[in-house]
Structure formats: C-alpha cells, structure tokens
C-alpha cells in the first residue's frame, strides 16, 4: 500500500525541480532588489 510518504525509487524529481526553481527565483529577486537599492536611482522620489 502506497501512502504517498517517501518514495519507492528515491526523491521526487518534481519536488526537487520546484524547490530549485523557488530558490533560484528568490536569489535572482534578492539580487535585483539589492542592485536597485544600491544604485540609488528611484523614479518619482
């Protein structure tokens, strides 16, 4: 009986890919925000 917990072969590649995508997006977004703040150019203010 499969309960959906764990895996018979190994880690779920779909979940690994999703996690890697989230980490990558977070890293890119953080770097972009830091570059914007560091540049000091803020439109409208």
C-alpha positions in Angstrom: 0.0 0.0 0.0 1.4 3.3 -1.0 0.8 6.2 1.4 2.5 8.9 -0.6 5.1 9.4 2.1 8.7 9.0 0.9 9.3 7.2 -2.4 10.0 3.7 -3.7 12.7 4.8 -6.0 14.1 8.0 -4.4 13.3 11.7 -4.0 10.5 13.1 -6.2 12.2 14.9 -9.0 9.2 17.2 -9.5 9.5 18.5 -5.9 13.3 18.9 -6.3 12.8 20.9 -9.5 10.2 23.1 -7.9 12.3 23.7 -4.8 15.3 24.6 -7.0 13.1 27.0 -9.0 11.9 28.7 -5.9 15.5 29.1 -4.6 16.7 30.4 -7.9 13.8 32.9 -8.2 14.4 34.1 -4.6 18.2 34.6 -5.3 17.5 36.5 -8.5 14.8 38.7 -6.9 17.0 39.4 -3.9 20.0 40.4 -6.1 17.8 42.6 -8.3 16.4 44.4 -5.2 19.8 44.9 -3.7 21.1 46.3 -7.1 18.1 48.7 -7.3 18.7 49.9 -3.7 22.5 50.3 -4.2 22.0 52.2 -7.5 20.2 55.0 -5.6 18.1 55.8 -8.7 14.5 55.9 -7.6 12.0 57.3 -10.0 9.4 59.7 -8.7 11.0 60.4 -5.4 
